[in-house]
Amino acid sequence: MSTLRFRVVEKAFQAKPMEVPAPDKRPGEYFGKYVFNREKMFKYLPSTVFARLIDAMDNGAALDRQIADAVAEGMKRWASELGATHYTHWFQPLTEGTAEKHDAFVEHDGKGGMMEEFSGKLLVQQEPDASSFPNGGIRNTFEARGYSAWDPSSPVFVVDDTLCIPTIFIAYTGESLDYKAPLLKALRAVNKAAVDVCHYFDPSVKKVMAYLGWEQEYFLVDEGLYAARPDLLLTGRTLMGHEASKNQQLEDHYFGAIPTRVAAFMKDLEIQALELGIPVKTRHNEVAPNQFELAPIFEECNLAVDHNMLIMSLMRKVARTHGFRVLLHEKPFKGVNGSGKHNNWSLGTDTGTLLMAPGKTPEENLRFITFIVNTLMAVYRHNGLLKASIMSATNAHRLGANEAPP
């Protein structure tokens, strides 16, 4: 045991970067390969069904059973061509992760055999057991039933052999048991309030979208070193030991040259993220040793959150293939910077106007000032709610210690 650390460090230094061939020289050729985006919808759905689905995605219109059946059949054909044999309702319970239960595209054919089938009923709603998920104390323990319901505004995607359907997750009494349902309600409320204000400046505005650009900071640890630390294995952060003699005192890691083995991991991660429609753009060394950052181009808020949940799952998976473990805990090491997830947020109209951008005329500046003032007042009045949204035991370790302002 006394030589364990020496041996794993020695092995880590001998590790070589993996070769990561790109599917194509141009990322645009494989971007969204595993996503049922509008281009795929147009190809696999009848024109009338495609129009109804787009209306549901953009305007929240309801879909009847006949349309849902046609959408489900088109999704299954597309997913089956990619090798999918199962489907899952992919939701975000109060676990700071995602949840999924895989079911096969098979049903009895009534003749003693099996047939492949995926109906609109299975697409739109499922009834997973909600009794074992955290609920914040709003439900009795014997109230087991929960409902997952399809969110058409976030496109379905294929991971390995499974068609993943983004959904909300609620109790049978209607209470939200996830993070997506409250977000969708908040986005609708912001849209309604912002459109009313926009009409003072431009009566043609019909919709206001919230945009989000997130940053994902993380630490990479060699798998051997990770396995030698029971605290990292059990909690995702260090609980014992002492600070390294050299950490971030010289401020030489931030924006430094990316190590070749890490660069190979980043390249592999970016390729798989692009195939899943995540528009990753930035990668760099962060402040602390072995700390790095990934950031995409901004997107519509609901889609951006789904992509962040998906990228964290993807990071864990890809890191293992490169002999790393990724640490997403906000403060895994004492004495050096933790990992923040800064969010760049803005509002834009369906007419192409950015409401948080200063204008070039007095009228445009008045609109900008109006939205800035309303945003500041909302933060002032509801700061407790904002604090509660980021309040967690893990984030409390990070804020206020070796950090930039939160």
N, C-alpha and C positions, 0 to 999 in steps of 0.2 A: 504493500500500500504506500510505503514511503517513496517509492520510485514511480508510482502511477502517473503523476503529473508530468514528470520528466519524459516518460515514454510516450504519452499522448501528444505532448508538445513536439517531440522529435518526429512523430508520425505526421503531425499536421504540417510541419515544414517540408516534408517529403511529398505531400499531396500536389498533384498537377491539375491544371485547369482542364475541364472537359471541352471537347470539340462540339460546337453548337452550330450546325448548318442551318441557314435560313431557308424557309420553303420557297422563297422567291427573292430576287434582288430588290423588288419594290414592295414595301409594307402594304401599300394600297391594294395589292393583288390578293393578299390573304386576310386583310382586315375584315372582321365580321364573318369569317368562314363558318363558324359554329353558332351563328345568331340568326334567328328567324326575323330578319329586318324587313323593311318595306319592300325592298327589291325581291326578296324571297316570297313575301306575301303575294305580291303581284303575279309571280310565276306559278305558285301552287294553289291559289284560291280563285274561284270564279269572280268575275268583275264586280257583280253586285255584292257579294260577300266581302270582297276586298274594300269596297267603298264603305260598307257598314262598319267594318272593323276599324278603319281609319277614323271614322266619325266617333267611335267609342274611345279610341286612343287619344284623340285631340280634344274632344268636347265632352267626354263622359257619357255619351249616349248609351242607352241600354241595348243589349243583344238578346234576341229571342232564342229559343231552343234550336230552331232550325238553322239559324246562322251559326250558333255555337257548334253544332254538329259538323257543319261544313268546315269551320275553322279548325276543329280538332282533327278532322280527316286530312286536311292539308298539312297541318303540323306533323302528323304521324308519318305521312309519306316522305316529307322532307327529312325528318329525323331518322327514319329507317334507312334512307339512302346514305346517311353518315354512320350507320352501324348501331343506332340506338335500339335497344330491346326493352327498355324500361322508361317510366316517367316518374316524376316526383313533384309535389308541391313544395317549393323552396321558400321558406319563410324565416323571419328574424325574431325569435323569441327573446325574452329578457335575460339572455345568457351572454350577451356581447359576441354572439356568433350566429351561425345559421343552422337550420334544422331541415331534415329531409327524410322521407320514407319512400323507398323505391318499390313500384309495382310494375309488373310486366304487362306488355300489350297483348295479353291473352285472355280469352274467355271460352267457356264451353260452346261447342257448335250445335249441341242438342243431339248429336249422333255418336257420342262417345269419344269425340276427338276435340281438338282445340282450334281456335281461329284467332287471328290478330284483330284487335279492335281497340279503338280509343274514341269515346263518344264525347259530345259536348258537356254532358253531365259530369263526366270525370275531369274534364278540363276546368270547368267553372268552379266546382266545389268538392271538397273532401271533408271527412269527419275524423281527424286524428284525435287520439286521447290527449287531453290537455291537463290531466291531473298531475303529471310529473314535471311540468314546466313551471318556472317561477311566475308568480302572478301579482306580487306586491301586496298580498293580503286581501284582494278584492273578491276572492271566491272561496266557498267552502270546499273542504278536501274531497267531499263525496260528489261534487259537481264535475264529472270527468269529461263530458263531451266538449269538444272545441270544433270550430269550423275554420278551414282554410279556403279562401276565396281568391280567384284569379285577379291579378292586377293587369289589365290590358295595356296600361301606359308604359310598362316595362317589358321589353321583348323577351321571349323564351329563348333558351340556348341549350346546347348539348355539351355535356362534360362526360368524357369516356363513352359509356354506352347508355347514358341516361338523359332524357329530355327534361330539363329543369324549367319549371313554370313559376315565376315570381308571384307570390300570394301574400295576402294579409292573413292574420291569425287572430280570431276572436273567440270569446266564450259563447255558449249557446244563449246566454242572456244579453249578448251584444257588447260586453266590455272588451276593450282591446287587450290582447295578451302579447303584443309584439311592438316593434318600433315603427313599422311601415304604416299601419293604420293611422296612428296619430299624425305622422308626417303628411299623409295624403289629406287629412282633415285640415292641417295647418296650411298646406299649399292652396287648398280651395279658399280658405278664409283670407289669405294674403291676396289671392287673385281677385276676389270680390271687392275687398277694400281698396286695392290699388287701381282697379279699373274705374271705380267711382271717382277717385282723385284725378286720374288721367283725363276723364271727360271734361274737366275744367280747362284742359289745354288742347286736347285732341278728341273730339267726339267719335272718331272712327275706330278707336281702340276697343277691341272686343275681349282681349285676354292678356294677362300679365303672367309671365313665367319667372319662377325663381331659378337662378343658375348657381351652381356650386363647383368650385375648383378645390379639391382637397389635396393635402400633402401627407404621404405615409412615410414616417420615419421608422427605422427598425435597426436592430443589431444582428449581425451574423456571428455565430460561434461555431468553430469546428466541432463536428459531431463527437469526436473523441473527448475533447475538453468538456463538452456539454454532459456527456455520459458520466464523467468523473465527478460531477457536482450534483449531489442529491437535491440540493436546494433549487437549482435550476430545473431539474427534472420534475420536481413536485410543485413548484410555485411559479416558475417562469422568471424568477428574479433571485439575486443572491441574498442570503440571510447571514452569511458568516464570511470570515476572511478579512483582509485589509486592503486599502487602496494600493494600486500599482505605483511604483516609483515614478513612472512617466505615464501621464494620462493626456490631459488636454492643456497643460500649462503653456506649451509653446505655440498653441493655436495653429498648428501646422497640418492638422488632418482635414479641416474644413476646406472643401473644394480642391483637395489634393488629388494626385494621380490615383486612379482606381486600381487596386491590385488585380492582376490578371485572372486569378481564380474567382474573385468576386465579379469581375466584368463578365466572365462566362456565365455565371449565375444570372446576372442582370439581363444579358442578352436572351437567354433561354426563357426567363420570366416575361420579358417584353414580347417575344414572339407568341407565346401562349396567351398573353393578355390581349394582344392585337387580334388573334384569331377569335377571341371571345368578345370582340367589339369594344374593348377598353382602350381609349385613345391615349396610351402612355406616351409621355413626351420627355420628361426630365429625369436624370439620374445623376447623383453626385455623392461624394463623401460628406458626412455631417460632422459636427463638432467633435464628438467623443470618438476615441479609438474604436474601430470596427463598427461604427455607426454610419448608416447610409440613408438616402432618401429617394423616394419614387414619387413622381407627380404627373397626372394626366392633364390634358386640355379640359377646360371646364365643360360641364354638361348641364342639362336640366336636372334639378335638384334630386328628384326621386330616383332617376336613373343613375346619377352620380353616387348616391348612397349604396344602391345595389351593386354598383361596380366596385366600390370600396370593400364591401363585405366579400365579394367574390375574389378580389385581388389578395386579400389577407389569407383566404383559404388556399389560393394558388401559390402564394409565397411559401407557405409551410410545405406544400407538396414538392415544389421545385427545389427548395433548399436541401431536402433530403437526398435528391438525386445527385447533388453536387457535394455531398459530404458535409453539409452545414445544418445547423438548426437556426431558425429565425426567432428572435425574441421581439414580441410586440407589446410587452409590458411597458407601461409608461416610465418606469424607473427601475430597470433591472440591475444597475450598478450604482453604489454609493460614491459620491464625490465627483461624478462626471454628469454631463447633460443626460436627461432622459429623452424619451421619444414623444414628441407632440404630434397632433394631427390638426394642423392649422387649416381653417376653412376660409376660402375667399368667396364671398357671397354677393350676389347682385340681383337686380330685377330688370327684365326687358319686356317690351310689348310685342304683340303679334305684328305690329307695323315696322319693327326693326329698330326701335328706340331703346337705348340703354338709359334707364331712369337714374342710375347712380353716377352718370358721367356728366361733368360740367358742360353747359351748352355754349354755343358761339354767339347767341343773341340774348338780349335781356329776358325775353320770354322763355327761352330754353333754360337759362340760368335760374329763373324763378321756379320752373318745374323741378330742376335738380335740387334747389334749396328746400323746396316743399317736401320732397321725399327724404332728404337727409334729416330735416327737422323732425319729421314724423318717426323716422327710425330711431333717432336719439331719444325722443320722448318715450317711445315704446320700451327701449332698453332701460331708461330711468324708472319707469313705472313698474315694469315687470322683471326687474333684475333678479329677484328671487327665483323666478321660474327658469331664467337662463342659467343661473348658478346650479340649480337642481339638475339641469340637463347634462352638465359636465361633472357633477359631483359623484365621485366614486372613490373607493379605497385606493385603487391603483393610481388614479390621477392625483390624489392627495399626496402621494409620495413624491411626485414630480414637481408640482407647483411650489415655487418659493425656495427651491434649492438648486443652485447651479443652473439656473434657467434664464432664458430671455422672458420678457413679459408674456403672460398666457394669452 
